[in-house]
């Protein structure tokens, strides 16, 4: 599955939340971008992570 936004698609909210938890655990302290939530994309109907 691909998305016109270029973001990584997740098939459902649970998969996106699992990826979010994993990203939070392995985050580099010097990294500025921090994914904070999952949302359903209107373009592809999949779930993505965002830092906004």
C-alpha positions as CSV (number, residue, x, y, z in Angstrom):
1,X,0.0,0.0,0.0
2,X,1.3,3.5,-0.8
3,X,0.0,6.9,0.0
4,X,0.2,10.1,-2.1
5,X,1.5,11.9,0.9
6,X,4.6,9.8,1.0
7,X,4.0,8.8,4.6
8,X,4.2,5.2,5.8
9,X,0.7,3.7,5.9
10,X,-0.5,1.4,8.7
11,X,-3.6,-0.8,8.0
12,X,-5.4,0.1,11.2
13,X,-5.3,2.3,14.3
14,X,-3.8,-0.5,16.5
15,X,-0.8,-1.0,14.1
16,X,-0.2,2.7,14.0
17,X,-0.3,3.0,17.8
18,X,2.1,0.0,18.1
19,X,4.5,1.8,15.8
20,X,4.1,5.0,17.7
21,X,5.0,3.2,21.0
22,X,8.0,1.6,19.3
23,X,9.2,5.0,17.9
24,X,8.8,6.6,21.4
25,X,11.0,3.9,23.0
26,X,13.8,4.1,20.5
27,X,13.9,7.8,19.9
28,X,17.2,9.5,19.9
29,X,17.3,12.4,22.5
30,X,18.9,14.7,20.0
31,X,16.3,14.0,17.4
32,X,13.9,17.0,17.0
33,X,11.0,15.2,15.3
34,X,8.8,13.3,17.7
35,X,5.7,11.5,16.5
36,X,3.0,12.1,19.0
37,X,-0.2,10.6,17.5
38,X,-1.8,8.5,14.9
39,X,-4.5,9.7,12.5
40,X,-6.6,8.4,9.6
41,X,-5.5,9.7,6.2
42,X,-8.2,11.1,4.0
43,X,-6.1,10.4,0.8
44,X,-5.5,6.7,1.3
45,X,-7.8,5.7,4.2
46,X,-4.8,4.2,6.1
47,X,-3.3,5.4,9.4
48,X,-0.2,7.5,9.7
49,X,1.9,9.0,12.5
50,X,2.4,12.7,12.9
51,X,4.4,15.1,15.1
52,X,1.7,17.7,15.0
